[in-house]
């Protein structure tokens, strides 16, 4: 069998795997840091603390995923809060992985509300999975109609994901190349239903739910640039204390 025919055969086989990668790529992309994140625009007041737990999942074609994230944020100054976040995400590819199917990550970030209805956030997330380690910074613009009852919100952002000591990933049928540098867009829409308010402003404890769309662009090192688009939904609850 010639080298060219081997490459063609491998490409057809890999085409059905779809594991954080293009359907026709022997390489996979590095994971985005916050695929089920839900954020409204308003920050916590100085001295306030919020504890949020969110669960959700989604996917694209033959790859599904689901998981949970826990976040603690604190108001450090007027219009500025910071956060720490832990998450665990389980992959559900068409072909099971040899090894762990979990992605574990931890991150930190800040959010600045430059307007009652608009905010910027900057986050950095690092983690590990079967493909090795990764670090993923993200910049996001958030808009929301803040009020004491139900807060609709939308966000748009850009992220990169950088592999650290990447490993090749094997499924029960196929050996895939290591994850490559990835960048892309992310946008979300959702609703925060306020269940209790704090006297100083409208932000308080509440139910939060929404959808997120994430694009991933990467170089597969063989066939050129590639891309994927993921859709996810999430729901959680945040308790805010003075």
Secondary structure, DSSP 4 states (H G I P E B T S, - for coil): --HHHHHHHHHHHHTTT-SSS-TT-SS-BPPPS-TT----SPPPPTT-EEEEEEEEEEEETTEEEEEEEEEEEEEEETTEEEEEEEEEEEEEESSPBSS--EEEEEEEEEEEEEETTEEEEEEEEEEEETTEEEEEEEEEEEEE---SSEEEEEEEEEEEEEEES---EEBSS-EEPPPB-EEEEEEEEEEEEESS-BTTBS--SEEEEEEEEEEEEEE-SSS-EEEEEEEEEEEEEEEEE-
